[in-house]
Amino acid sequence: MNIKKLPSLTQSTLAALDFFNQTPPPSFNIKTVGLPFIVGSGNAFNTGKIIFADRPMIMANESNFKDKLKSYKKLIRQKTISQAIIISASGEKDAVWEIKAAKENGLKTILLTCNQKSSAALIADKVIAYQKISEPQTYNISTYLGMILSKTKEDVKSIENFVKSKNFRNKLKQYQAYSFIVPDKFANITPLLDIKKHELFGPHVSIRSFSEGEARHAKFVMPTKKELVISFGKNKYFGLKDHRLEIKMPRNYDIALIFALSYFIIGQIQEIKPAYYQENIARYCQEGPLAYGQKKPFSIIVE
């Protein structure tokens, strides 16, 4: 495998949109009971916040799920909490012990995954499987975009056409740092953008992401000509006036478009910067499993 030729996040985003245009994800028809736990790590955690935002629920992740099971023990005994919905594209890693812990506490477990044959799928009470395409390790575009589209039912072709029209490479080249300003109703997307910063650039490139409400709270105390502030719609207040990029958005858009467009733009930043991801992903795939007590390397391409 020629790692130098791995597709960028931009290319993989277009591939995911093309896939879902031809293979629409299933309708979101998950029934929740009472006050369920929604459990996930990283991208999965934030996807859970998006797709269950309109329902009462308790969010948990790999760091606090055990503590939350203890904290809510009374509500579990009273059957106010009777479900744990675990979200994991791979159905491996932390998802396995999370399902075991939920079942030990008498909860019915539902797994949302892209891997029906995973270790977590084998022990979950119910498995809801989503289709995806092959992508470089950590990208997780089709995995979670499919889940979001199943909820929002947005027109994928319209998203694809809009995203394709946004080539900002020449402007992006002029900057060393970038901030995204997202409408408040889409605030749950910002942690996904922060995660992409860590995965693709580490400490080498500054990419910040805020909702409009968050941006008001001293996020631009030190505006600089080195930072481009990218907004989905008008931006009257944040960043230096000559260093803002206001993207005119279509009518009645939803969060899947924000997901795809922001990933598409971050991929353009990836393309114009040094190949930090390509230079480090093979080593990560060797060393990353050790933190899970595993020796088998991660795949550079996740099938």
C-alpha positions as CSV (number, residue, x, y, z in Angstrom):
1,M,0.0,0.0,0.0
2,N,1.3,3.4,-1.0
3,I,0.4,5.5,2.1
4,K,1.3,8.7,0.3
5,K,-1.7,8.1,-2.0
6,L,-4.3,7.7,0.7
7,P,-7.4,9.8,-0.2
8,S,-7.8,13.1,1.6
9,L,-10.8,13.8,3.8
10,T,-12.2,15.8,1.0
11,Q,-12.0,12.9,-1.5
12,S,-13.4,10.5,1.1
13,T,-16.3,12.8,1.9
14,L,-17.3,13.0,-1.8
15,A,-17.0,9.2,-2.0
16,A,-19.3,8.8,1.0
17,L,-21.9,11.2,-0.4
18,D,-21.8,9.4,-3.8
19,F,-22.4,6.1,-1.9
20,F,-25.4,7.3,0.1
21,N,-26.8,8.9,-3.1
22,Q,-26.9,5.4,-4.6
23,T,-27.5,3.5,-1.3
24,P,-29.8,5.5,1.0
25,P,-29.4,4.7,4.7
26,P,-32.4,3.1,6.5
27,S,-35.0,5.2,8.2
28,F,-34.3,6.0,11.8
29,N,-37.0,4.1,13.7
30,I,-35.3,3.3,17.0
31,K,-37.8,3.3,19.9
32,T,-36.5,4.6,23.2
33,V,-38.1,3.8,26.5
34,G,-37.9,6.1,29.5
35,L,-34.5,7.7,30.0
36,P,-32.0,5.6,28.1
37,F,-28.2,5.8,28.3
38,I,-26.7,6.8,24.9
39,V,-23.1,5.6,25.0
40,G,-20.2,6.2,22.6
41,S,-16.6,7.2,22.2
42,G,-15.3,10.2,20.3
43,N,-17.2,10.5,17.0
44,A,-19.8,8.0,18.2
45,F,-20.6,10.0,21.3
46,N,-21.2,13.2,19.4
47,T,-23.2,11.3,16.7
48,G,-25.4,10.1,19.6
49,K,-25.9,13.7,20.8
50,I,-27.1,14.6,17.2
51,I,-29.4,11.7,16.4
52,F,-31.0,11.5,19.9
53,A,-31.1,15.3,20.5
54,D,-34.9,15.4,20.4
55,R,-35.4,12.8,23.1
56,P,-34.8,12.6,26.8
57,M,-31.6,10.6,27.4
58,I,-28.4,10.4,29.4
59,M,-25.1,10.7,27.5
60,A,-22.2,8.6,28.6
61,N,-18.7,7.8,27.2
62,E,-15.9,5.4,27.8
63,S,-14.6,7.5,30.7
64,N,-17.7,7.9,32.7
65,F,-20.2,5.1,31.9
66,K,-19.2,2.9,34.8
67,D,-19.7,5.9,37.2
68,K,-23.0,6.8,35.6
69,L,-24.3,3.3,36.1
70,K,-23.6,3.7,39.8
71,S,-25.0,7.2,40.0
72,Y,-28.3,6.2,38.4
73,K,-28.6,2.9,40.1
74,K,-31.9,3.9,41.8
75,L,-33.5,4.9,38.5
76,I,-32.3,1.6,37.0
77,R,-33.9,-0.3,39.8
78,Q,-37.1,1.7,39.3
79,K,-37.0,0.9,35.5
80,T,-36.9,4.6,34.6
81,I,-33.7,3.6,32.9
82,S,-34.0,0.3,31.1
83,Q,-32.0,0.7,27.9
84,A,-28.4,1.4,26.9
85,I,-27.9,2.3,23.3
86,I,-24.2,1.9,22.4
87,I,-22.9,3.5,19.2
88,S,-19.8,2.1,17.7
89,A,-18.9,2.0,14.0
90,S,-16.4,-0.9,14.5
91,G,-18.4,-2.7,17.3
92,E,-15.1,-3.3,19.0
93,K,-12.8,-1.5,21.5
94,D,-14.8,0.1,24.3
95,A,-18.2,-1.0,22.9
96,V,-17.6,-4.6,24.1
97,W,-17.2,-3.8,27.8
98,E,-19.8,-1.1,27.7
99,I,-22.4,-3.7,26.5
100,K,-21.3,-6.2,29.1
101,A,-21.5,-3.5,31.9
102,A,-25.0,-2.5,30.8
103,K,-26.3,-6.0,30.7
104,E,-24.8,-6.7,34.2
105,N,-26.9,-3.8,35.4
106,G,-30.1,-5.3,33.9
107,L,-30.3,-3.0,30.9
108,K,-31.5,-4.0,27.5
109,T,-28.7,-3.2,25.0
110,I,-29.0,-1.9,21.5
111,L,-25.9,-1.5,19.3
112,L,-25.7,0.9,16.4
113,T,-22.8,-0.3,14.3
114,C,-21.4,-0.8,10.8
115,N,-20.1,-4.2,11.7
116,Q,-22.7,-6.9,12.2
117,K,-20.0,-9.5,12.9
118,S,-18.2,-7.5,15.6
119,S,-17.5,-8.6,19.2
120,A,-20.1,-6.2,20.5
121,A,-22.7,-7.3,18.0
122,L,-22.4,-10.9,19.3
123,I,-23.5,-9.9,22.8
124,A,-25.9,-7.0,22.2
125,D,-29.6,-7.7,22.7
126,K,-30.4,-5.9,19.4
127,V,-28.1,-4.8,16.5
128,I,-29.0,-2.1,14.1
129,A,-26.5,-2.2,11.2
130,Y,-25.6,0.6,8.8
131,Q,-23.7,0.4,5.6
132,K,-20.4,2.2,4.9
133,I,-17.5,2.3,2.5
134,S,-13.8,1.6,2.9
135,E,-12.0,4.6,4.4
136,P,-8.6,5.4,5.9
137,Q,-8.3,4.8,9.6
138,T,-9.8,7.5,11.8
139,Y,-11.8,9.2,9.0
140,N,-15.2,7.7,10.0
141,I,-17.1,9.7,7.4
142,S,-19.6,7.2,5.9
143,T,-20.0,5.4,9.3
144,Y,-21.5,8.3,11.2
145,L,-22.8,10.3,8.2
146,G,-25.1,7.4,7.4
147,M,-26.5,7.4,10.9
148,I,-27.1,11.2,10.8
149,L,-28.8,11.0,7.3
150,S,-31.0,8.2,8.5
151,K,-32.4,10.7,11.1
152,T,-32.5,13.9,9.1
153,K,-33.6,12.4,5.7
154,E,-31.8,15.1,3.9
155,D,-31.4,14.9,0.1
156,V,-28.0,13.6,-0.5
157,K,-27.7,14.7,-4.1
158,S,-28.4,18.3,-3.1
159,I,-25.7,18.1,-0.4
160,E,-23.2,16.6,-2.8
161,N,-23.9,19.3,-5.4
162,F,-23.6,22.1,-2.8
163,V,-20.4,20.7,-1.3
164,K,-18.7,20.2,-4.7
165,S,-19.1,23.9,-5.5
166,K,-17.0,25.0,-2.5
167,N,-13.4,25.1,-3.4
168,F,-11.6,27.4,-0.9
169,R,-8.0,26.1,-1.4
170,N,-6.5,29.3,-2.6
171,K,-7.9,31.3,0.3
172,L,-7.1,28.6,2.8
173,K,-3.4,28.6,1.7
174,Q,-3.1,32.2,3.1
175,Y,-3.6,31.1,6.7
176,Q,-2.0,29.1,9.5
177,A,-5.1,28.7,11.7
178,Y,-8.8,28.3,11.1
179,S,-12.0,28.6,13.1
180,F,-15.4,27.3,12.3
181,I,-18.5,29.2,13.5
182,V,-21.6,27.0,13.5
183,P,-25.3,28.1,14.0
184,D,-26.4,27.3,17.5
185,K,-28.9,24.7,16.4
186,F,-26.0,22.7,15.0
187,A,-23.7,23.0,18.0
188,N,-23.4,19.3,18.4
189,I,-21.3,19.1,15.2
190,T,-18.4,21.2,16.7
191,P,-16.8,18.3,18.7
192,L,-16.6,16.2,15.5
193,L,-14.6,19.0,13.9
194,D,-12.3,19.2,16.9
195,I,-11.7,15.5,16.7
196,K,-10.8,15.8,13.0
197,K,-8.2,18.4,14.0
198,H,-6.5,16.0,16.4
199,E,-6.7,13.1,13.9
200,L,-5.3,14.9,10.8
201,F,-3.1,17.6,12.2
202,G,-2.3,16.9,15.9
203,P,-0.4,20.0,17.3
204,H,0.7,21.2,13.9
205,V,-2.3,23.2,12.7
206,S,-4.9,25.2,14.7
207,I,-8.5,24.3,13.9
208,R,-11.1,25.6,16.3
209,S,-14.8,25.1,16.2
210,F,-17.6,26.9,18.1
211,S,-21.3,27.5,18.0
212,E,-22.3,31.1,17.7
213,G,-23.2,31.1,21.4
214,E,-19.9,29.6,22.4
215,A,-18.0,32.1,20.2
216,R,-19.3,35.0,22.2
217,H,-17.5,33.7,25.3
218,A,-14.0,35.1,24.8
219,K,-13.0,32.8,22.0
220,F,-11.5,35.7,19.9
221,V,-9.7,37.8,22.6
222,M,-6.6,37.6,20.3
223,P,-7.8,38.0,16.7
224,T,-5.0,37.5,14.2
225,K,-4.4,37.9,10.4
226,K,-3.1,34.3,10.6
227,E,-6.5,32.9,11.3
228,L,-9.4,32.5,8.8
229,V,-12.8,32.4,10.5
230,I,-15.2,30.3,8.5
231,S,-18.9,30.7,9.2
232,F,-22.0,28.9,7.8
233,G,-23.9,32.1,7.2
234,K,-23.3,35.7,8.3
235,N,-20.5,36.5,10.8
236,K,-20.8,40.0,12.2
237,Y,-18.5,39.7,15.2
238,F,-15.8,37.0,15.2
239,G,-12.3,37.4,13.8
240,L,-10.8,40.3,11.9
241,K,-13.2,41.6,9.2
242,D,-10.9,41.0,6.3
243,H,-10.1,37.5,7.5
244,R,-13.6,36.0,7.5
245,L,-15.1,33.5,5.1
246,E,-18.9,33.6,5.1
247,I,-20.5,30.7,3.3
248,K,-24.0,31.5,1.9
249,M,-26.1,28.5,2.9
250,P,-29.1,27.1,1.1
251,R,-32.6,27.3,2.5
252,N,-33.8,24.6,4.9
253,Y,-30.5,22.8,5.3
254,D,-29.8,20.4,8.2
255,I,-26.9,19.0,10.1
256,A,-25.8,16.4,7.6
257,L,-24.9,19.2,5.2
258,I,-22.9,21.0,7.9
259,F,-21.1,17.6,8.6
260,A,-20.2,17.0,4.9
261,L,-19.3,20.6,4.1
262,S,-17.1,21.1,7.2
263,Y,-15.3,17.8,6.6
264,F,-14.9,18.8,2.9
265,I,-13.2,22.0,3.9
266,I,-11.0,20.4,6.6
267,G,-9.9,18.0,3.8
268,Q,-8.9,20.9,1.7
269,I,-6.8,22.2,4.6
270,Q,-5.3,18.7,4.7
271,E,-4.4,18.8,1.0
272,I,-2.6,22.2,1.2
273,K,-0.6,21.4,4.4
274,P,2.3,18.9,4.9
275,A,1.2,15.3,4.9
276,Y,1.1,14.9,8.7
277,Y,-1.6,12.2,8.6
278,Q,0.1,10.1,5.9
279,E,3.5,10.4,7.7
280,N,2.1,9.1,11.0
281,I,-0.9,6.9,10.4
282,A,1.1,3.6,9.9
283,R,2.9,4.1,13.3
284,Y,-0.4,4.9,15.0
285,C,-2.0,1.7,13.6
286,Q,0.9,-0.3,15.1
287,E,0.9,1.5,18.5
288,G,-2.8,2.5,18.9
289,P,-4.1,-1.0,19.8
290,L,-1.7,-1.3,22.8
291,A,-3.8,1.2,24.8
292,Y,-6.7,-1.4,24.5
293,G,-4.5,-4.3,25.6
294,Q,-4.3,-5.6,22.1
295,K,-1.4,-6.4,19.9
296,K,-3.1,-6.8,16.5
297,P,-2.5,-3.6,14.5
298,F,-5.3,-1.5,13.3
299,S,-5.9,-1.5,9.5
300,I,-4.8,1.6,7.7
301,I,-7.8,1.2,5.4
302,V,-11.0,0.2,7.3
303,E,-13.1,-2.0,5.1
